[in-house]
Amino acid sequence: MNDSFSDIGLSREIVSRLEENGITEPTPVQKKVIPLVAEGKNILFQSETGTGKTFAYLLPLVEALEKQENPRRDVRLLIVSPTYELASQIKQQVQKISSLKCALCIGGSPLSKQVEKLREHPEIVIGGPARLLELIHLKKMRADSVKTLVLDEADRLMSPELRDDTKGLLDRLPRSVQLIGNSATVSDYTRKILQEARDGLEGAREDTSQGSGNAIILVTLPPEDILRKKITHWALFAERRDKIDTLRSFINAVKPEKLIVFTSRSDQVDNIVGKMRYKKLECDGFSAKSDKRSRKEAIDKFRSGKIPILVTTDLASRGLDIAGISHVVQMDLPEKADFFVHRAGRTARAGQTGINCVIGDEREMEAYARLEKKLKITVYPKVLYGGKLLAPEDAYGEETEK
């Protein structure tokens, strides 16, 4: 029936560690992916946000590493991440289920400290493609010992700004390396590029339709419709100059348990945080311009509940898994639908429900209406009236909207 982790072949030791973390049943993506990873297949799997993709590959890989002898104590598992935040989160997930040595190697942090970490002989290394490639070029990390390469958020790693480093990393690894990729959205382009890279390693193209040999098997999970069934979408109009004041009024009206605020502009993060704090609203924020320490501190405070509001850019829209986010506010509408989906997907995780609200001007509201049709979601217009958030038809009545 595959109703338990034991049913899909995981050891009692791993199952016990999961139970200690309150995880007792595999999700659909874990049921489908774990056996394939354990068999050594090259796979690219797609599943919605919040469905347990990280453990889908980590559990069988960690179990295999613990069983194998590694007398030279070489790096055997490389996990590539597009952001520091996601890489750090993956490391935390590893530490929940294993005592294997694990090193975080990400750009923007001192190279010398990461070289020191590698001298401690970690078997798992997690980081960005550019930094991992640099460490291999400098001969600080052995590429020929790597057995498995994971591309977490593969679509993002194949974007123009990261693609060359990701492909360069693939080119340096052994021909026999197991390749695993995942994302909430997997484009045909990503699949094509990864298959070409896989073929380049093997020196010959193989039949991808049957998953033969070292071909990449595409695993697509039926949508759970989290975007439509678990997330309620709101639209709140505001002129551009009034957006931060509207956000403040929204927070005072809704009183969200845990809120993450997205903006496309890095320079707006500090502006929003400053104005929120001036109004005595506890919050913190970070962007690509923030140093690693302040980024980590902001996420740690938000995760622990010390602050209820986190302001950030799309840097945190992919992969970041923080329990209890009740509301997402998008201070602008991203140009690509994928970014909207990833932002919204920070709420309603692990079977919960959540609210996603776009605060937009006239142009953005028109774009939101088009996106509503494209994604087949239902958007509920809201207005702020008398300190409450209401449906427009109730704005002058006593009845409030849930």
C-alpha positions as CSV (number, residue, x, y, z in Angstrom):
1,M,0.0,0.0,0.0
2,N,3.0,2.3,0.5
3,D,1.4,4.0,3.4
4,S,4.5,4.1,5.5
5,F,8.2,4.9,5.0
6,S,9.0,1.3,5.8
7,D,6.7,0.2,2.9
8,I,8.8,2.1,0.4
9,G,12.1,0.5,1.6
10,L,13.6,2.9,4.2
11,S,15.4,1.4,7.1
12,R,14.1,1.3,10.7
13,E,16.8,3.8,11.7
14,I,15.7,6.4,9.2
15,V,12.0,5.8,10.0
16,S,12.8,6.3,13.7
17,R,14.6,9.6,13.1
18,L,11.6,10.8,11.0
19,E,9.2,9.9,13.8
20,E,11.3,11.9,16.3
21,N,10.7,14.9,14.1
22,G,6.9,14.2,13.9
23,I,7.0,12.8,10.4
24,T,5.2,9.5,10.1
25,E,3.7,9.2,6.6
26,P,5.3,9.8,3.2
27,T,3.8,12.3,0.9
28,P,2.8,11.3,-2.7
29,V,6.0,12.7,-4.2
30,Q,8.0,10.8,-1.6
31,K,6.2,7.5,-2.3
32,K,7.0,7.9,-6.0
33,V,10.5,9.3,-5.9
34,I,12.2,7.5,-3.0
35,P,12.3,4.0,-4.7
36,L,13.6,5.5,-7.9
37,V,16.4,7.4,-6.2
38,A,17.3,4.2,-4.2
39,E,17.6,2.3,-7.4
40,G,20.1,4.8,-8.7
41,K,18.0,6.2,-11.4
42,N,18.6,9.6,-13.0
43,I,15.4,11.5,-12.4
44,L,13.8,15.0,-12.8
45,F,10.7,15.3,-10.7
46,Q,8.1,18.0,-10.5
47,S,5.8,18.5,-7.5
48,E,4.1,21.5,-6.1
49,T,5.5,23.6,-3.3
50,G,5.1,22.2,0.2
51,T,4.8,18.6,-0.9
52,G,8.1,17.3,0.6
53,K,10.5,17.3,-2.3
54,T,13.7,17.7,-0.2
55,F,13.1,14.5,1.8
56,A,12.1,12.7,-1.4
57,Y,15.7,12.7,-2.5
58,L,17.5,13.1,0.9
59,L,16.1,10.1,2.7
60,P,17.3,7.3,0.2
61,L,20.6,9.1,-0.5
62,V,21.4,9.6,3.2
63,E,20.5,6.0,3.9
64,A,22.8,4.8,1.1
65,L,25.7,6.9,2.3
66,E,25.4,5.5,5.8
67,K,25.5,2.0,4.5
68,Q,28.5,2.4,2.2
69,E,32.1,2.3,3.3
70,N,34.1,5.5,2.5
71,P,37.7,4.9,3.7
72,R,39.1,8.0,2.0
73,R,36.2,10.1,3.5
74,D,35.6,11.8,0.2
75,V,32.6,14.0,-0.8
76,R,30.0,11.6,-2.3
77,L,26.9,13.7,-2.5
78,L,26.7,17.2,-4.0
79,I,23.5,19.2,-3.6
80,V,23.3,22.4,-5.7
81,S,21.0,25.2,-4.6
82,P,20.3,28.6,-6.3
83,T,20.3,30.5,-2.9
84,Y,22.0,30.5,0.4
85,E,18.7,30.3,2.2
86,L,17.6,27.1,0.5
87,A,21.1,25.6,0.8
88,S,21.1,26.3,4.6
89,Q,17.6,24.8,4.9
90,I,18.7,21.6,3.1
91,K,21.6,21.3,5.5
92,Q,19.2,21.5,8.4
93,Q,17.0,18.8,6.9
94,V,20.1,16.5,6.6
95,Q,20.9,17.1,10.2
96,K,17.4,16.1,11.3
97,I,18.0,12.6,9.9
98,S,21.7,11.9,10.0
99,S,25.0,12.5,11.7
100,L,27.0,12.5,8.5
101,K,29.3,15.4,8.1
102,C,27.8,18.1,5.9
103,A,29.4,21.3,4.6
104,L,27.8,24.5,3.3
105,C,29.7,26.1,0.4
106,I,28.0,29.2,-1.0
107,G,29.2,32.3,-2.8
108,G,29.5,35.5,-0.8
109,S,31.0,33.7,2.2
110,P,34.8,33.5,2.8
111,L,36.4,30.8,0.7
112,S,39.1,30.1,3.2
113,K,36.5,29.1,5.9
114,Q,34.8,26.7,3.4
115,V,38.2,25.2,2.5
116,E,38.7,24.5,6.2
117,K,35.3,22.8,6.4
118,L,36.3,20.6,3.5
119,R,39.4,19.5,5.3
120,E,37.1,18.0,7.9
121,H,36.1,15.5,5.2
122,P,32.3,16.0,4.8
123,E,30.5,13.4,2.8
124,I,27.8,15.8,1.8
125,V,28.4,19.3,0.4
126,I,25.6,21.7,-0.3
127,G,26.1,25.0,-2.2
128,G,25.7,27.3,-5.2
129,P,27.0,26.1,-8.6
130,A,29.7,28.9,-9.0
131,R,31.3,28.2,-5.6
132,L,31.2,24.4,-5.9
133,L,32.8,24.7,-9.4
134,E,35.4,27.1,-8.0
135,L,36.4,24.7,-5.2
136,I,36.8,21.9,-7.8
137,H,38.9,24.1,-10.0
138,L,41.1,25.0,-7.1
139,K,41.5,21.3,-6.3
140,K,40.0,21.8,-2.8
141,M,37.2,19.3,-3.5
142,R,37.6,16.1,-5.4
143,A,35.0,15.8,-8.2
144,D,35.8,12.2,-9.1
145,S,34.5,10.9,-5.8
146,V,31.0,12.3,-6.2
147,K,28.4,9.6,-6.7
148,T,25.2,11.7,-6.8
149,L,24.5,15.3,-7.9
150,V,21.2,16.9,-6.9
151,L,19.9,20.1,-8.6
152,D,17.4,21.5,-6.1
153,E,15.2,24.0,-7.9
154,A,16.5,22.8,-11.3
155,D,14.5,25.4,-13.3
156,R,16.2,28.2,-11.4
157,L,19.6,26.6,-11.8
158,M,19.1,26.5,-15.5
159,S,18.2,30.2,-15.7
160,P,20.5,32.3,-17.8
161,E,22.5,33.7,-14.8
162,L,23.2,30.3,-13.3
163,R,23.1,27.9,-16.3
164,D,26.8,28.1,-17.3
165,D,28.1,27.4,-13.8
166,T,25.6,24.5,-13.4
167,K,26.6,23.0,-16.7
168,G,30.3,23.5,-15.9
169,L,29.8,21.6,-12.7
170,L,28.1,18.8,-14.5
171,D,31.0,18.6,-16.9
172,R,33.5,18.1,-14.1
173,L,31.8,15.1,-12.5
174,P,32.3,11.4,-13.2
175,R,30.5,9.8,-16.1
176,S,28.7,7.5,-13.7
177,V,27.2,10.2,-11.5
178,Q,23.6,9.9,-10.6
179,L,21.7,13.0,-11.5
180,I,18.6,14.1,-9.7
181,G,16.7,17.4,-10.3
182,N,13.5,18.8,-8.8
183,S,11.3,21.9,-8.9
184,A,7.7,22.9,-8.5
185,T,7.9,23.9,-12.1
186,V,9.9,22.0,-14.7
187,S,10.1,23.5,-18.2
188,D,10.8,21.5,-21.4
189,Y,13.9,23.6,-21.7
190,T,15.3,22.4,-18.4
191,R,14.6,18.8,-19.2
192,K,16.2,19.2,-22.6
193,I,19.4,20.9,-21.2
194,L,19.8,18.3,-18.4
195,Q,19.3,15.4,-20.8
196,E,21.9,16.9,-23.2
197,A,24.3,17.3,-20.2
198,R,23.6,13.7,-19.2
199,D,24.2,12.5,-22.7
200,G,27.4,14.4,-22.8
201,L,28.7,12.6,-19.8
202,E,27.7,9.2,-21.2
203,G,28.9,10.0,-24.7
204,A,25.7,8.8,-26.4
205,R,22.0,9.6,-26.3
206,E,19.7,7.0,-24.9
207,D,16.0,6.4,-25.0
208,T,14.4,8.8,-22.5
209,S,10.9,7.6,-22.8
210,Q,11.5,4.2,-21.0
211,G,14.1,5.4,-18.5
212,S,16.7,3.0,-19.9
213,G,20.3,3.1,-18.9
214,N,21.4,6.6,-17.7
215,A,18.6,8.5,-19.3
216,I,16.7,11.0,-17.2
217,I,13.3,9.8,-16.1
218,L,10.7,12.6,-15.8
219,V,8.4,12.2,-12.8
220,T,5.4,14.5,-12.7
221,L,3.1,14.3,-9.7
222,P,-0.6,15.0,-10.3
223,P,-1.3,18.5,-9.0
224,E,-2.8,18.7,-5.6
225,D,-4.2,22.1,-6.6
226,I,-2.6,23.7,-3.5
227,L,-2.7,27.1,-5.3
228,R,-6.5,26.8,-5.8
229,K,-7.7,24.5,-2.9
230,K,-5.4,25.5,-0.1
231,I,-4.6,29.2,-0.8
232,T,-7.2,32.0,-0.8
233,H,-6.2,34.8,-3.1
234,W,-7.0,38.5,-2.4
235,A,-6.5,41.7,-4.4
236,L,-6.0,45.0,-2.6
237,F,-5.8,48.2,-4.7
238,A,-3.3,50.9,-3.8
239,E,-1.5,53.6,-5.8
240,R,2.3,53.0,-5.9
241,R,3.0,55.8,-3.4
242,D,0.5,54.4,-0.9
243,K,1.5,50.8,-0.9
244,I,3.5,50.7,2.3
245,D,0.8,52.5,4.2
246,T,-1.7,50.1,2.8
247,L,0.5,47.2,3.9
248,R,0.6,48.6,7.4
249,S,-3.2,49.0,7.5
250,F,-3.6,45.5,6.1
251,I,-1.4,44.1,9.0
252,N,-3.3,46.0,11.6
253,A,-6.7,44.8,10.2
254,V,-5.8,41.2,9.6
255,K,-3.2,40.6,12.4
256,P,-1.5,37.7,10.6
257,E,0.2,35.1,12.8
258,K,3.2,34.9,10.5
259,L,3.5,37.1,7.3
260,I,6.1,37.1,4.5
261,V,6.1,40.2,2.3
262,F,7.6,40.0,-1.2
263,T,8.9,42.9,-3.3
264,S,10.7,42.7,-6.7
265,R,12.9,45.7,-5.7
266,S,15.9,45.1,-3.4
267,D,16.0,48.8,-2.5
268,Q,12.4,48.6,-1.2
269,V,13.2,46.0,1.5
270,D,14.9,48.4,3.9
271,N,12.3,51.1,3.1
272,I,9.4,48.8,4.0
273,V,11.1,47.5,7.1
274,G,12.0,51.0,8.3
275,K,8.5,52.3,7.9
276,M,7.0,49.2,9.5
277,R,9.3,49.6,12.5
278,Y,8.5,53.3,12.8
279,K,4.9,52.3,13.2
280,K,5.9,49.8,16.0
281,L,5.4,46.7,13.9
282,E,8.1,44.1,14.6
283,C,9.7,42.9,11.4
284,D,13.0,42.2,9.6
285,G,14.1,41.8,6.1
286,F,16.8,40.9,3.6
287,S,17.7,41.0,-0.1
288,A,20.5,39.9,-2.3
289,K,22.4,43.0,-1.1
290,S,22.3,41.8,2.5
291,D,25.3,39.9,4.0
292,K,24.9,36.2,4.9
293,R,24.9,36.9,8.6
294,S,22.0,39.4,8.5
295,R,20.1,37.2,6.1
296,K,20.5,34.2,8.4
297,E,19.5,36.2,11.5
298,A,16.4,37.5,9.8
299,I,15.2,34.1,8.8
300,D,16.1,32.5,12.2
301,K,14.1,35.2,14.0
302,F,11.1,34.8,11.7
303,R,11.3,31.0,11.8
304,S,11.4,31.0,15.7
305,G,8.5,33.5,16.0
306,K,10.6,36.3,17.5
307,I,9.3,38.5,14.7
308,P,6.0,37.9,12.9
309,I,6.8,39.7,9.7
310,L,9.6,39.1,7.1
311,V,10.2,41.3,4.1
312,T,12.2,40.0,1.2
313,T,12.7,39.6,-2.5
314,D,12.2,36.6,-4.8
315,L,15.5,35.4,-3.2
316,A,13.2,33.6,-0.7
317,S,10.4,32.7,-3.0
318,R,11.8,29.2,-3.9
319,G,12.3,26.4,-1.5
320,L,12.1,28.3,1.7
321,D,10.1,26.2,4.1
322,I,9.0,27.9,7.3
323,A,6.1,26.4,9.3
324,G,3.1,28.5,10.2
325,I,3.2,31.2,7.5
326,S,-0.5,32.3,7.5
327,H,-0.2,35.1,5.0
328,V,1.8,36.2,2.0
329,V,1.7,39.7,0.7
330,Q,3.1,40.5,-2.8
331,M,3.8,44.3,-3.0
332,D,4.0,44.0,-6.8
333,L,3.1,41.5,-9.4
334,P,6.1,39.6,-10.8
335,E,6.4,39.4,-14.6
336,K,6.5,35.6,-14.7
337,A,3.7,33.5,-13.4
338,D,6.2,31.0,-11.9
339,F,7.4,33.7,-9.5
340,F,3.8,34.4,-8.4
341,V,3.3,30.7,-7.8
342,H,6.5,30.3,-5.8
343,R,5.8,33.4,-3.7
344,A,2.2,32.2,-2.9
345,G,3.6,28.8,-2.1
346,R,5.4,30.0,1.0
347,T,2.0,29.6,2.7
348,A,-0.4,26.6,2.9
349,R,2.5,24.2,3.4
350,A,2.3,20.6,4.9
351,G,-1.5,20.4,4.5
352,Q,-2.3,23.8,6.0
353,T,-4.3,26.6,4.4
354,G,-3.2,30.2,3.8
355,I,-3.8,33.7,2.3
356,N,-2.0,35.3,-0.6
357,C,-2.7,39.0,-1.1
358,V,-1.4,41.2,-4.0
359,I,-1.3,44.9,-3.2
360,G,-1.3,46.5,-6.7
361,D,-2.0,49.6,-8.7
362,E,-4.3,49.8,-11.6
363,R,-1.9,48.3,-14.1
364,E,-1.0,45.4,-11.7
365,M,-4.7,44.7,-11.0
366,E,-5.3,44.3,-14.7
367,A,-2.4,41.9,-15.0
368,Y,-3.7,40.1,-11.9
369,A,-7.0,39.6,-13.6
370,R,-5.2,38.0,-16.6
371,L,-3.2,35.8,-14.3
372,E,-6.3,34.7,-12.5
373,K,-7.6,33.3,-15.8
374,K,-4.3,31.7,-16.7
375,L,-3.8,29.9,-13.4
376,K,-7.6,29.2,-13.0
377,I,-7.6,30.7,-9.5
378,T,-10.3,32.8,-7.9
379,V,-9.2,36.3,-6.7
380,Y,-11.4,38.1,-4.1
381,P,-11.2,41.9,-4.2
382,K,-10.7,43.5,-0.8
383,V,-10.9,47.0,0.6
384,L,-9.8,48.6,3.9
385,Y,-12.6,50.4,5.6
386,G,-12.9,51.4,9.2
387,G,-9.8,49.5,10.2
388,K,-11.2,46.3,8.8
389,L,-10.5,44.3,5.6
390,L,-13.8,43.8,3.8
391,A,-15.3,42.6,0.6
392,P,-16.3,45.7,-1.5
393,E,-20.0,45.0,-1.1
394,D,-19.6,44.9,2.6
395,A,-17.5,48.1,2.9
396,Y,-20.4,50.1,4.1
397,G,-22.1,47.4,6.2
398,E,-21.4,45.7,9.4
399,E,-20.7,42.2,8.0
400,T,-17.1,41.4,7.5
401,E,-15.6,38.9,5.1
402,K,-13.7,35.9,6.4
